[in-house]
Amino acid sequence: MNEQPTNRQRQTIAIPARDFNSRLSQLSESNSSTGALFSRLALIHQLAKAYAVEAVCEPEVLLADLEIEEITDPPLYGYTPDDDPVIVHFSY
């Protein structure tokens, strides 16, 4: 099977784990105050996408076109045991 060539651009960003965890807590609190229930994993993905959008800073890139490919070392359990960054690989 031949894959079609794609014009997607790939990018990687590193976010300090404490910053990621802080914004994740804020996102979780704002969603719970509206009654919305999301799993922590869904919130991590949503926040990674928000960081990716901020990193791209190109108005012609649509949020729907942006794909998170991998998130390395996200704070899954609500604490950050070390200062390793959260790495987000994405394409658009």
Backbone hydrogen bonds in HBPLUS format (Angstrom, degrees):
<---DONOR---> <-ACCEPTOR-->    atom                        ^
c    i                          cat <-CA-CA->   ^        H-A-AA   ^      H-
h    n   atom  resd res      DA  || num        DHA   H-A  angle D-A-AA Bond
n    s   type  num  typ     dist DA aas  dist angle  dist       angle   num
A0092-TYR N   A0009-GLN O   2.93 MM  83  5.43 148.4  2.03 148.0 158.3     1
A0011-GLN N   A0090-PHE O   2.88 MM  79  5.56 160.4  1.92 163.4 164.4     2
A0090-PHE N   A0011-GLN O   2.95 MM  79  5.56 169.3  1.96 167.6 170.2     3
A0013-ILE N   A0088-VAL O   2.96 MM  75  5.37 157.2  2.01 146.5 153.6     4
A0088-VAL N   A0013-ILE O   2.90 MM  75  5.37 165.7  1.92 157.1 161.9     5
A0015-ILE N   A0086-VAL O   2.84 MM  71  5.10 165.5  1.86 146.5 151.4     6
A0086-VAL N   A0015-ILE O   2.74 MM  71  5.10 163.0  1.76 157.6 156.6     7
A0019-ASP N   A0016-PRO O   3.03 MM   3  5.38 118.9  2.41 106.6 121.1     8
A0020-PHE N   A0016-PRO O   2.98 MM   4  6.29 164.4  2.00 159.3 164.3     9
A0021-ASN N   A0017-ALA O   2.85 MM   4  5.99 165.3  1.87 151.4 155.6    10
A0022-SER N   A0018-ARG O   2.92 MM   4  6.03 151.9  2.00 141.2 149.0    11
A0023-ARG N   A0019-ASP O   3.01 MM   4  6.26 168.1  2.02 155.1 157.0    12
A0024-LEU N   A0020-PHE O   2.87 MM   4  6.01 147.9  1.97 145.6 155.9    13
A0025-SER N   A0021-ASN O   2.92 MM   4  6.12 152.2  1.99 145.3 151.6    14
A0026-GLN N   A0022-SER O   3.09 MM   4  6.41 157.3  2.15 146.8 152.7    15
A0027-LEU N   A0023-ARG O   2.89 MM   4  6.08 158.5  1.93 146.3 152.3    16
A0028-SER N   A0024-LEU O   2.90 MM   4  6.06 158.5  1.95 147.2 153.3    17
A0029-GLU N   A0025-SER O   2.93 MM   4  6.13 159.5  1.97 149.2 154.5    18
A0030-SER N   A0026-GLN O   2.91 MM   4  6.11 160.1  1.95 150.0 155.5    19
A0031-ASN N   A0027-LEU O   3.00 MM   4  6.16 154.3  2.07 146.5 153.2    20
A0032-SER N   A0028-SER O   2.95 MM   4  6.13 154.9  2.02 146.0 153.2    21
A0033-SER N   A0029-GLU O   3.01 MM   4  6.13 144.6  2.14 144.1 152.8    22
A0034-THR N   A0031-ASN O   3.23 MM   3  5.34 139.7  2.40  97.4 108.2    23
A0036-ALA N   A0031-ASN O   2.97 MM   5  5.20 131.6  2.21 166.9 155.8    24
A0035-GLY N   A0032-SER O   3.19 MM   3  4.97 153.2  2.27  94.7 102.7    25
A0043-LEU N   A0039-SER O   3.07 MM   4  6.43 155.1  2.13 150.3 157.3    26
A0044-ILE N   A0040-ARG O   2.88 MM   4  6.15 152.0  1.96 149.4 157.2    27
A0045-HIS N   A0041-LEU O   3.04 MM   4  6.29 159.7  2.08 147.5 152.3    28
A0046-GLN N   A0042-ALA O   2.94 MM   4  6.14 157.1  1.99 144.9 151.6    29
A0047-LEU N   A0043-LEU O   2.87 MM   4  6.04 157.3  1.92 148.1 153.8    30
A0048-ALA N   A0044-ILE O   2.88 MM   4  6.07 157.1  1.93 148.4 155.1    31
A0049-LYS N   A0045-HIS O   3.00 MM   4  6.21 153.2  2.07 145.9 152.8    32
A0050-ALA N   A0046-GLN O   3.06 MM   4  6.36 147.7  2.16 139.6 148.5    33
A0051-TYR N   A0047-LEU O   2.92 MM   4  6.26 159.3  1.96 154.9 159.5    34
A0052-ALA N   A0048-ALA O   2.94 MM   4  6.16 152.7  2.01 143.6 151.6    35
A0053-VAL N   A0049-LYS O   2.91 MM   4  6.17 157.5  1.96 149.6 155.0    36
A0054-GLU N   A0050-ALA O   3.04 MM   4  6.31 159.0  2.09 147.3 152.9    37
A0055-ALA N   A0051-TYR O   2.93 MM   4  6.17 147.9  2.03 144.7 153.9    38
A0056-VAL N   A0052-ALA O   2.98 MM   4  6.23 148.5  2.09 150.2 157.8    39
A0057-CYS N   A0053-VAL O   3.24 MM   4  6.42 176.1  2.24 156.7 156.6    40
A0061-VAL N   A0058-GLU O   3.02 MM   3  5.70 164.5  2.05 123.6 128.5    41
A0065-ASP N   A0062-LEU O   2.90 MM   3  5.21 138.4  2.08 105.7 117.8    42
A0066-LEU N   A0063-LEU O   3.22 MM   3  5.30 148.2  2.33 100.9 110.0    43
A0067-GLU N   A0091-SER O   2.83 MM  24  5.37 167.5  1.84 159.0 163.1    44
A0091-SER N   A0067-GLU O   2.92 MM  24  5.37 153.5  2.00 147.6 156.3    45
A0069-GLU N   A0089-HIS O   2.75 MM  20  5.41 154.8  1.81 142.7 149.4    46
A0070-GLU N   A0089-HIS O   3.20 MM  19  5.06 157.4  2.25 136.1 135.5    47
A0089-HIS N   A0070-GLU O   2.85 MM  19  5.06 170.9  1.86 154.6 157.5    48
A0072-THR N   A0087-ILE O   2.77 MM  15  4.95 165.0  1.79 149.3 154.5    49
A0087-ILE N   A0072-THR O   3.08 MM  15  4.95 154.3  2.15 137.5 143.4    50
A0076-LEU N   A0074-PRO O   2.93 MM   2  5.71 117.5  2.33 115.4  98.5    51
